[in-house]
Amino acid sequence: MVTTYLITIGIILVMLFGWVAVQHLARKFAAKHPEFGPVRDEGGGCGSFCGCIGTRCAKEEKN
């Protein structure tokens, strides 16, 4: 029972550190290749929770 919890916690931590590594590599790639534009961070653009209606984004209209 305890080993199941430890394995689960380990898997979650590995996934967390893996995602941080992916973000780091994406920023590093974007710095080397500026012709592709900046990296889109989480929450930086329009997504399913930003209040977009149709093709217009409420965040972009405020700027």
PDB file of N, CA, C and O in Angstrom:
ATOM      1  N   MET A   1       0.820  -1.189   0.000  1.00  0.00           N
ATOM      2  CA  MET A   1       0.000   0.000   0.000  1.00  0.00           C
ATOM      3  C   MET A   1       0.865   1.255   0.000  1.00  0.00           C
ATOM      4  O   MET A   1       0.604   2.182  -0.765  1.00  0.00           O
ATOM      5  N   VAL A   2       1.870   1.295   0.830  1.00  0.00           N
ATOM      6  CA  VAL A   2       2.753   2.458   0.895  1.00  0.00           C
ATOM      7  C   VAL A   2       3.557   2.582  -0.390  1.00  0.00           C
ATOM      8  O   VAL A   2       3.804   3.693  -0.859  1.00  0.00           O
ATOM      9  N   THR A   3       3.966   1.464  -0.961  1.00  0.00           N
ATOM     10  CA  THR A   3       4.738   1.522  -2.200  1.00  0.00           C
ATOM     11  C   THR A   3       3.908   2.087  -3.347  1.00  0.00           C
ATOM     12  O   THR A   3       4.448   2.756  -4.227  1.00  0.00           O
ATOM     13  N   THR A   4       2.618   1.829  -3.348  1.00  0.00           N
ATOM     14  CA  THR A   4       1.738   2.384  -4.381  1.00  0.00           C
ATOM     15  C   THR A   4       1.727   3.903  -4.305  1.00  0.00           C
ATOM     16  O   THR A   4       1.795   4.569  -5.338  1.00  0.00           O
ATOM     17  N   TYR A   5       1.644   4.461  -3.106  1.00  0.00           N
ATOM     18  CA  TYR A   5       1.659   5.911  -2.933  1.00  0.00           C
ATOM     19  C   TYR A   5       3.001   6.491  -3.357  1.00  0.00           C
ATOM     20  O   TYR A   5       3.052   7.527  -4.020  1.00  0.00           O
ATOM     21  N   LEU A   6       4.076   5.832  -2.980  1.00  0.00           N
ATOM     22  CA  LEU A   6       5.413   6.331  -3.342  1.00  0.00           C
ATOM     23  C   LEU A   6       5.621   6.293  -4.854  1.00  0.00           C
ATOM     24  O   LEU A   6       6.198   7.219  -5.424  1.00  0.00           O
ATOM     25  N   ILE A   7       5.163   5.244  -5.493  1.00  0.00           N
ATOM     26  CA  ILE A   7       5.281   5.157  -6.945  1.00  0.00           C
ATOM     27  C   ILE A   7       4.444   6.244  -7.610  1.00  0.00           C
ATOM     28  O   ILE A   7       4.884   6.864  -8.577  1.00  0.00           O
ATOM     29  N   THR A   8       3.243   6.475  -7.096  1.00  0.00           N
ATOM     30  CA  THR A   8       2.367   7.509  -7.654  1.00  0.00           C
ATOM     31  C   THR A   8       2.982   8.890  -7.490  1.00  0.00           C
ATOM     32  O   THR A   8       2.983   9.681  -8.434  1.00  0.00           O
ATOM     33  N   ILE A   9       3.493   9.186  -6.331  1.00  0.00           N
ATOM     34  CA  ILE A   9       4.150  10.472  -6.093  1.00  0.00           C
ATOM     35  C   ILE A   9       5.364  10.618  -7.006  1.00  0.00           C
ATOM     36  O   ILE A   9       5.600  11.694  -7.556  1.00  0.00           O
ATOM     37  N   GLY A  10       6.129   9.550  -7.169  1.00  0.00           N
ATOM     38  CA  GLY A  10       7.291   9.585  -8.057  1.00  0.00           C
ATOM     39  C   GLY A  10       6.896   9.852  -9.498  1.00  0.00           C
ATOM     40  O   GLY A  10       7.553  10.636 -10.183  1.00  0.00           O
ATOM     41  N   ILE A  11       5.842   9.220  -9.965  1.00  0.00           N
ATOM     42  CA  ILE A  11       5.381   9.435 -11.343  1.00  0.00           C
ATOM     43  C   ILE A  11       4.935  10.882 -11.532  1.00  0.00           C
ATOM     44  O   ILE A  11       5.249  11.500 -12.550  1.00  0.00           O
ATOM     45  N   ILE A  12       4.210  11.422 -10.566  1.00  0.00           N
ATOM     46  CA  ILE A  12       3.750  12.811 -10.667  1.00  0.00           C
ATOM     47  C   ILE A  12       4.939  13.766 -10.691  1.00  0.00           C
ATOM     48  O   ILE A  12       4.949  14.716 -11.475  1.00  0.00           O
ATOM     49  N   LEU A  13       5.931  13.532  -9.851  1.00  0.00           N
ATOM     50  CA  LEU A  13       7.115  14.399  -9.836  1.00  0.00           C
ATOM     51  C   LEU A  13       7.900  14.307 -11.143  1.00  0.00           C
ATOM     52  O   LEU A  13       8.381  15.321 -11.650  1.00  0.00           O
ATOM     53  N   VAL A  14       8.031  13.110 -11.687  1.00  0.00           N
ATOM     54  CA  VAL A  14       8.730  12.948 -12.963  1.00  0.00           C
ATOM     55  C   VAL A  14       7.988  13.684 -14.071  1.00  0.00           C
ATOM     56  O   VAL A  14       8.612  14.325 -14.917  1.00  0.00           O
ATOM     57  N   MET A  15       6.666  13.597 -14.070  1.00  0.00           N
ATOM     58  CA  MET A  15       5.882  14.308 -15.082  1.00  0.00           C
ATOM     59  C   MET A  15       6.026  15.820 -14.925  1.00  0.00           C
ATOM     60  O   MET A  15       6.129  16.535 -15.921  1.00  0.00           O
ATOM     61  N   LEU A  16       6.035  16.310 -13.700  1.00  0.00           N
ATOM     62  CA  LEU A  16       6.191  17.738 -13.437  1.00  0.00           C
ATOM     63  C   LEU A  16       7.545  18.231 -13.933  1.00  0.00           C
ATOM     64  O   LEU A  16       7.623  19.232 -14.646  1.00  0.00           O
ATOM     65  N   PHE A  17       8.607  17.532 -13.556  1.00  0.00           N
ATOM     66  CA  PHE A  17       9.943  17.948 -13.985  1.00  0.00           C
ATOM     67  C   PHE A  17      10.114  17.781 -15.490  1.00  0.00           C
ATOM     68  O   PHE A  17      10.849  18.543 -16.117  1.00  0.00           O
ATOM     69  N   GLY A  18       9.442  16.792 -16.076  1.00  0.00           N
ATOM     70  CA  GLY A  18       9.474  16.632 -17.529  1.00  0.00           C
ATOM     71  C   GLY A  18       8.838  17.810 -18.232  1.00  0.00           C
ATOM     72  O   GLY A  18       9.359  18.283 -19.242  1.00  0.00           O
ATOM     73  N   TRP A  19       7.707  18.296 -17.711  1.00  0.00           N
ATOM     74  CA  TRP A  19       7.038  19.447 -18.324  1.00  0.00           C
ATOM     75  C   TRP A  19       7.886  20.709 -18.183  1.00  0.00           C
ATOM     76  O   TRP A  19       7.949  21.518 -19.108  1.00  0.00           O
ATOM     77  N   VAL A  20       8.537  20.883 -17.036  1.00  0.00           N
ATOM     78  CA  VAL A  20       9.430  22.030 -16.852  1.00  0.00           C
ATOM     79  C   VAL A  20      10.584  21.945 -17.846  1.00  0.00           C
ATOM     80  O   VAL A  20      10.996  22.965 -18.399  1.00  0.00           O
ATOM     81  N   ALA A  21      11.103  20.758 -18.078  1.00  0.00           N
ATOM     82  CA  ALA A  21      12.188  20.587 -19.045  1.00  0.00           C
ATOM     83  C   ALA A  21      11.714  20.903 -20.462  1.00  0.00           C
ATOM     84  O   ALA A  21      12.454  21.516 -21.231  1.00  0.00           O
ATOM     85  N   VAL A  22      10.505  20.501 -20.818  1.00  0.00           N
ATOM     86  CA  VAL A  22       9.956  20.803 -22.143  1.00  0.00           C
ATOM     87  C   VAL A  22       9.822  22.309 -22.323  1.00  0.00           C
ATOM     88  O   VAL A  22      10.172  22.834 -23.380  1.00  0.00           O
ATOM     89  N   GLN A  23       9.324  23.009 -21.316  1.00  0.00           N
ATOM     90  CA  GLN A  23       9.204  24.463 -21.405  1.00  0.00           C
ATOM     91  C   GLN A  23      10.568  25.124 -21.557  1.00  0.00           C
ATOM     92  O   GLN A  23      10.725  26.064 -22.336  1.00  0.00           O
ATOM     93  N   HIS A  24      11.551  24.634 -20.812  1.00  0.00           N
ATOM     94  CA  HIS A  24      12.907  25.175 -20.904  1.00  0.00           C
ATOM     95  C   HIS A  24      13.482  24.977 -22.304  1.00  0.00           C
ATOM     96  O   HIS A  24      14.070  25.892 -22.880  1.00  0.00           O
ATOM     97  N   LEU A  25      13.307  23.774 -22.843  1.00  0.00           N
ATOM     98  CA  LEU A  25      13.821  23.496 -24.186  1.00  0.00           C
ATOM     99  C   LEU A  25      13.108  24.332 -25.245  1.00  0.00           C
ATOM    100  O   LEU A  25      13.731  24.749 -26.221  1.00  0.00           O
ATOM    101  N   ALA A  26      11.815  24.580 -25.067  1.00  0.00           N
ATOM    102  CA  ALA A  26      11.071  25.408 -26.022  1.00  0.00           C
ATOM    103  C   ALA A  26      11.574  26.842 -25.995  1.00  0.00           C
ATOM    104  O   ALA A  26      11.719  27.467 -27.045  1.00  0.00           O
ATOM    105  N   ARG A  27      11.839  27.367 -24.814  1.00  0.00           N
ATOM    106  CA  ARG A  27      12.370  28.738 -24.716  1.00  0.00           C
ATOM    107  C   ARG A  27      13.775  28.821 -25.300  1.00  0.00           C
ATOM    108  O   ARG A  27      14.124  29.803 -25.955  1.00  0.00           O
ATOM    109  N   LYS A  28      14.566  27.804 -25.065  1.00  0.00           N
ATOM    110  CA  LYS A  28      15.924  27.767 -25.608  1.00  0.00           C
ATOM    111  C   LYS A  28      15.888  27.709 -27.136  1.00  0.00           C
ATOM    112  O   LYS A  28      16.665  28.394 -27.800  1.00  0.00           O
ATOM    113  N   PHE A  29      14.996  26.900 -27.689  1.00  0.00           N
ATOM    114  CA  PHE A  29      14.845  26.800 -29.137  1.00  0.00           C
ATOM    115  C   PHE A  29      14.379  28.139 -29.716  1.00  0.00           C
ATOM    116  O   PHE A  29      14.873  28.572 -30.757  1.00  0.00           O
ATOM    117  N   ALA A  30      13.428  28.792 -29.040  1.00  0.00           N
ATOM    118  CA  ALA A  30      12.917  30.080 -29.516  1.00  0.00           C
ATOM    119  C   ALA A  30      14.006  31.150 -29.480  1.00  0.00           C
ATOM    120  O   ALA A  30      14.037  32.030 -30.340  1.00  0.00           O
ATOM    121  N   ALA A  31      14.891  31.082 -28.500  1.00  0.00           N
ATOM    122  CA  ALA A  31      15.983  32.054 -28.427  1.00  0.00           C
ATOM    123  C   ALA A  31      16.966  31.861 -29.581  1.00  0.00           C
ATOM    124  O   ALA A  31      17.513  32.835 -30.097  1.00  0.00           O
ATOM    125  N   LYS A  32      17.192  30.620 -29.986  1.00  0.00           N
ATOM    126  CA  LYS A  32      18.109  30.338 -31.095  1.00  0.00           C
ATOM    127  C   LYS A  32      17.474  30.600 -32.453  1.00  0.00           C
ATOM    128  O   LYS A  32      18.185  30.849 -33.427  1.00  0.00           O
ATOM    129  N   HIS A  33      16.144  30.548 -32.536  1.00  0.00           N
ATOM    130  CA  HIS A  33      15.427  30.708 -33.806  1.00  0.00           C
ATOM    131  C   HIS A  33      14.351  31.789 -33.678  1.00  0.00           C
ATOM    132  O   HIS A  33      13.165  31.467 -33.618  1.00  0.00           O
ATOM    133  N   PRO A  34      14.744  33.060 -33.636  1.00  0.00           N
ATOM    134  CA  PRO A  34      13.756  34.134 -33.456  1.00  0.00           C
ATOM    135  C   PRO A  34      12.810  34.293 -34.645  1.00  0.00           C
ATOM    136  O   PRO A  34      11.768  34.936 -34.515  1.00  0.00           O
ATOM    137  N   GLU A  35      13.148  33.725 -35.794  1.00  0.00           N
ATOM    138  CA  GLU A  35      12.281  33.851 -36.965  1.00  0.00           C
ATOM    139  C   GLU A  35      10.945  33.138 -36.782  1.00  0.00           C
ATOM    140  O   GLU A  35       9.992  33.423 -37.507  1.00  0.00           O
ATOM    141  N   PHE A  36      10.863  32.219 -35.825  1.00  0.00           N
ATOM    142  CA  PHE A  36       9.609  31.511 -35.555  1.00  0.00           C
ATOM    143  C   PHE A  36       8.740  32.231 -34.535  1.00  0.00           C
ATOM    144  O   PHE A  36       7.617  31.799 -34.274  1.00  0.00           O
ATOM    145  N   GLY A  37       9.230  33.314 -33.956  1.00  0.00           N
ATOM    146  CA  GLY A  37       8.465  34.082 -32.980  1.00  0.00           C
ATOM    147  C   GLY A  37       8.677  33.560 -31.567  1.00  0.00           C
ATOM    148  O   GLY A  37       9.354  32.554 -31.354  1.00  0.00           O
ATOM    149  N   PRO A  38       8.084  34.264 -30.606  1.00  0.00           N
ATOM    150  CA  PRO A  38       8.268  33.858 -29.203  1.00  0.00           C
ATOM    151  C   PRO A  38       7.459  32.609 -28.858  1.00  0.00           C
ATOM    152  O   PRO A  38       6.516  32.234 -29.555  1.00  0.00           O
ATOM    153  N   VAL A  39       7.862  31.989 -27.767  1.00  0.00           N
ATOM    154  CA  VAL A  39       7.158  30.807 -27.273  1.00  0.00           C
ATOM    155  C   VAL A  39       5.848  31.259 -26.645  1.00  0.00           C
ATOM    156  O   VAL A  39       5.823  32.255 -25.923  1.00  0.00           O
ATOM    157  N   ARG A  40       4.766  30.548 -26.906  1.00  0.00           N
ATOM    158  CA  ARG A  40       3.488  30.856 -26.275  1.00  0.00           C
ATOM    159  C   ARG A  40       3.435  30.157 -24.923  1.00  0.00           C
ATOM    160  O   ARG A  40       3.375  28.930 -24.847  1.00  0.00           O
ATOM    161  N   ASP A  41       3.456  30.946 -23.869  1.00  0.00           N
ATOM    162  CA  ASP A  41       3.382  30.387 -22.526  1.00  0.00           C
ATOM    163  C   ASP A  41       1.944  30.014 -22.196  1.00  0.00           C
ATOM    164  O   ASP A  41       1.005  30.455 -22.858  1.00  0.00           O
ATOM    165  N   GLU A  42       1.791  29.205 -21.174  1.00  0.00           N
ATOM    166  CA  GLU A  42       0.462  28.818 -20.715  1.00  0.00           C
ATOM    167  C   GLU A  42      -0.304  30.063 -20.299  1.00  0.00           C
ATOM    168  O   GLU A  42       0.212  30.887 -19.544  1.00  0.00           O
ATOM    169  N   GLY A  43      -1.516  30.205 -20.778  1.00  0.00           N
ATOM    170  CA  GLY A  43      -2.342  31.341 -20.417  1.00  0.00           C
ATOM    171  C   GLY A  43      -1.995  32.611 -21.166  1.00  0.00           C
ATOM    172  O   GLY A  43      -2.623  33.646 -20.943  1.00  0.00           O
ATOM    173  N   GLY A  44      -1.014  32.556 -22.044  1.00  0.00           N
ATOM    174  CA  GLY A  44      -0.588  33.742 -22.758  1.00  0.00           C
ATOM    175  C   GLY A  44      -1.445  34.071 -23.957  1.00  0.00           C
ATOM    176  O   GLY A  44      -1.532  35.234 -24.350  1.00  0.00           O
ATOM    177  N   GLY A  45      -2.071  33.091 -24.539  1.00  0.00           N
ATOM    178  CA  GLY A  45      -2.880  33.322 -25.724  1.00  0.00           C
ATOM    179  C   GLY A  45      -4.304  32.870 -25.480  1.00  0.00           C
ATOM    180  O   GLY A  45      -4.688  32.576 -24.348  1.00  0.00           O
ATOM    181  N   CYS A  46      -5.062  32.818 -26.515  1.00  0.00           N
ATOM    182  CA  CYS A  46      -6.441  32.388 -26.383  1.00  0.00           C
ATOM    183  C   CYS A  46      -6.497  30.877 -26.169  1.00  0.00           C
ATOM    184  O   CYS A  46      -5.833  30.102 -26.858  1.00  0.00           O
ATOM    185  N   GLY A  47      -7.284  30.501 -25.226  1.00  0.00           N
ATOM    186  CA  GLY A  47      -7.486  29.089 -24.949  1.00  0.00           C
ATOM    187  C   GLY A  47      -8.937  28.850 -24.629  1.00  0.00           C
ATOM    188  O   GLY A  47      -9.780  29.713 -24.875  1.00  0.00           O
ATOM    189  N   SER A  48      -9.232  27.720 -24.098  1.00  0.00           N
ATOM    190  CA  SER A  48     -10.633  27.393 -23.850  1.00  0.00           C
ATOM    191  C   SER A  48     -11.205  28.124 -22.639  1.00  0.00           C
ATOM    192  O   SER A  48     -12.424  28.146 -22.467  1.00  0.00           O
ATOM    193  N   PHE A  49     -10.366  28.722 -21.797  1.00  0.00           N
ATOM    194  CA  PHE A  49     -10.859  29.365 -20.583  1.00  0.00           C
ATOM    195  C   PHE A  49     -10.675  30.876 -20.578  1.00  0.00           C
ATOM    196  O   PHE A  49     -10.757  31.492 -19.515  1.00  0.00           O
ATOM    197  N   CYS A  50     -10.430  31.491 -21.731  1.00  0.00           N
ATOM    198  CA  CYS A  50     -10.150  32.930 -21.727  1.00  0.00           C
ATOM    199  C   CYS A  50     -11.382  33.767 -22.017  1.00  0.00           C
ATOM    200  O   CYS A  50     -11.301  34.995 -21.967  1.00  0.00           O
ATOM    201  N   GLY A  51     -12.491  33.168 -22.313  1.00  0.00           N
ATOM    202  CA  GLY A  51     -13.695  33.925 -22.596  1.00  0.00           C
ATOM    203  C   GLY A  51     -13.834  34.281 -24.064  1.00  0.00           C
ATOM    204  O   GLY A  51     -14.477  35.278 -24.394  1.00  0.00           O
ATOM    205  N   CYS A  52     -13.257  33.504 -24.939  1.00  0.00           N
ATOM    206  CA  CYS A  52     -13.340  33.770 -26.373  1.00  0.00           C
ATOM    207  C   CYS A  52     -14.748  33.456 -26.879  1.00  0.00           C
ATOM    208  O   CYS A  52     -15.372  32.473 -26.480  1.00  0.00           O
ATOM    209  N   ILE A  53     -15.214  34.311 -27.756  1.00  0.00           N
ATOM    210  CA  ILE A  53     -16.520  34.103 -28.374  1.00  0.00           C
ATOM    211  C   ILE A  53     -16.297  34.070 -29.880  1.00  0.00           C
ATOM    212  O   ILE A  53     -15.853  35.057 -30.468  1.00  0.00           O
ATOM    213  N   GLY A  54     -16.600  32.957 -30.494  1.00  0.00           N
ATOM    214  CA  GLY A  54     -16.396  32.840 -31.941  1.00  0.00           C
ATOM    215  C   GLY A  54     -14.924  32.887 -32.277  1.00  0.00           C
ATOM    216  O   GLY A  54     -14.134  32.112 -31.739  1.00  0.00           O
ATOM    217  N   THR A  55     -14.549  33.795 -33.165  1.00  0.00           N
ATOM    218  CA  THR A  55     -13.148  33.902 -33.568  1.00  0.00           C
ATOM    219  C   THR A  55     -12.455  35.079 -32.919  1.00  0.00           C
ATOM    220  O   THR A  55     -11.263  35.284 -33.149  1.00  0.00           O
ATOM    221  N   ARG A  56     -13.155  35.861 -32.117  1.00  0.00           N
ATOM    222  CA  ARG A  56     -12.566  37.031 -31.467  1.00  0.00           C
ATOM    223  C   ARG A  56     -12.237  36.701 -30.023  1.00  0.00           C
ATOM    224  O   ARG A  56     -12.983  35.993 -29.346  1.00  0.00           O
ATOM    225  N   CYS A  57     -11.124  37.215 -29.566  1.00  0.00           N
ATOM    226  CA  CYS A  57     -10.688  36.943 -28.194  1.00  0.00           C
ATOM    227  C   CYS A  57     -10.843  38.197 -27.351  1.00  0.00           C
ATOM    228  O   CYS A  57     -10.426  39.280 -27.759  1.00  0.00           O
ATOM    229  N   ALA A  58     -11.435  38.054 -26.190  1.00  0.00           N
ATOM    230  CA  ALA A  58     -11.637  39.198 -25.297  1.00  0.00           C
ATOM    231  C   ALA A  58     -10.312  39.746 -24.806  1.00  0.00           C
ATOM    232  O   ALA A  58     -10.207  40.952 -24.583  1.00  0.00           O
ATOM    233  N   LYS A  59      -9.283  38.902 -24.626  1.00  0.00           N
ATOM    234  CA  LYS A  59      -7.975  39.354 -24.182  1.00  0.00           C
ATOM    235  C   LYS A  59      -7.315  40.247 -25.228  1.00  0.00           C
ATOM    236  O   LYS A  59      -6.722  41.270 -24.886  1.00  0.00           O
ATOM    237  N   GLU A  60      -7.416  39.869 -26.492  1.00  0.00           N
ATOM    238  CA  GLU A  60      -6.785  40.644 -27.544  1.00  0.00           C
ATOM    239  C   GLU A  60      -7.475  41.987 -27.742  1.00  0.00           C
ATOM    240  O   GLU A  60      -6.812  42.956 -28.112  1.00  0.00           O
ATOM    241  N   GLU A  61      -8.773  42.078 -27.512  1.00  0.00           N
ATOM    242  CA  GLU A  61      -9.506  43.331 -27.676  1.00  0.00           C
ATOM    243  C   GLU A  61      -9.138  44.336 -26.596  1.00  0.00           C
ATOM    244  O   GLU A  61      -9.199  45.542 -26.838  1.00  0.00           O
ATOM    245  N   LYS A  62      -8.758  43.873 -25.415  1.00  0.00           N
ATOM    246  CA  LYS A  62      -8.395  44.767 -24.331  1.00  0.00           C
ATOM    247  C   LYS A  62      -7.060  45.447 -24.594  1.00  0.00           C
ATOM    248  O   LYS A  62      -6.834  46.569 -24.140  1.00  0.00           O
ATOM    249  N   ASN A  63      -6.169  44.775 -25.326  1.00  0.00           N
ATOM    250  CA  ASN A  63      -4.824  45.326 -25.570  1.00  0.00           C
ATOM    251  C   ASN A  63      -4.831  46.346 -26.629  1.00  0.00           C
ATOM    252  O   ASN A  63      -3.783  46.905 -26.954  1.00  0.00           O
TER     253      ASN A  63
END
